[in-house]
Each structure stands twice: as structure tokens, then as C-alpha cells.
Amino acid sequence: MHFCMTGQYTPRALNAILENPETNRQEAARKLIEAAGGKLVSMYSTATDGPGVLVIFDVPDPMTAPAVSGLTVTTGAMQNVKLTRLFTQDEIKQVRKNAVKLRSSYSPPGS
């Protein structure tokens, strides 16, 4: 299952990065994700709302993704972290088929 995690570095983390500008945060992310049984798909730096990152990763267990993102917060490295489950087009087709099957079971407010 693919997830997208975005967030901003904390002031403490930014100071540590400035003290060692050659630090490889992508390798740190890869190590964490692989330890969780997953794979780093891609990682980008962002400038929106402060220096931060956008990380796309794949993990076999959906309960692992919040552990990965939560760890980055509890260590003081990241803040304003958002985790989003990404769906492949094949998965979305199945979601649509499920919605069609369920459509007659739901009555909206006022009906």
C-alpha cells in the first residue's frame, strides 16, 4: 500500500541540518521505511509552509504507515505531518465497483 507523508522540519531539526548540510535525509527515510518492511518510492524537499518533505512509500501493512509518520514526530524531527493513503487506478476501480453494489443500501439525509 502506498502512502504520501508530508511535513515540515522542526526548528531543532533544521538547526541540525544546517550544522551538517551534507546530511542525507533520504537515506534516513529509506532506513526507517525498510526497517518497517517497506520501500521508499520517492522523496522530495518542499518549501511550502516552511522547509519540509514529501515522501511516497510502500508498506505491506497499513498499520505500519502511521508508525513511520508518528515516529518522525515523536523524535522531534517533523511537525505538521500529514499521512495520506494513495490508491492505484486498479484499486480505485474496485472502490467504484463496491460503491455501485452499495448504492441502493444508502439513503441520504432528507430521503
Secondary structure, DSSP 8 states (H G I E B T S, - for coil): -EEEEEEEE-HHHHHHHHHSTT--HHHHHHHHHHHTT-EEEEEEEE-TTSSEEEEEEE-SSTTHHHHHHHHHHHTTSEEEEEEEEE--HHHHHHHHHHHHHHGGG---TT-
